[in-house]
Amino acid sequence: MTTDTTIAGRVRRIIAGYSNRDAAILSAADTLHELGLGDLESIEISLDIEEIVDAEGSDDAWEQCQTVGDFIKYAEKLAGVQAMAA
C-alpha cells in the first residue's frame, strides 16, 4: 500500500485522524460538522496543515474552510501548488 504524499492526501489524513475515519472515504464535500468535528478541531486541523505546508494562513481564511475540499484548496494555495483539475 502506498501513501498519498500530495497536499490533498496529507490534508485528508489529518482530517481523518481527527474524525476517526478512513482518509480514502472522505469526500471533498464532507463538512467538518458532518464528520462530527467542531471549532476546536478546525483550529487544530489548520495548525497541522500550516505545519505540513510550512506557511501560516490567515485566521479569517481558515474560518471560511467548512469542507474537506475547502481545507485542501487553502492548503494548496498556501503551499503554492496549482490544484489539478479533477
Secondary structure, DSSP 4 states (H G I P E B T S, - for coil): -----SHHHHHHHHHHHHHTS-GGG--TT-BTTTTT--HHHHHHHHHHHHHHHT----HHHHHH--BHHHHHHHHHHHHTPPPPP-
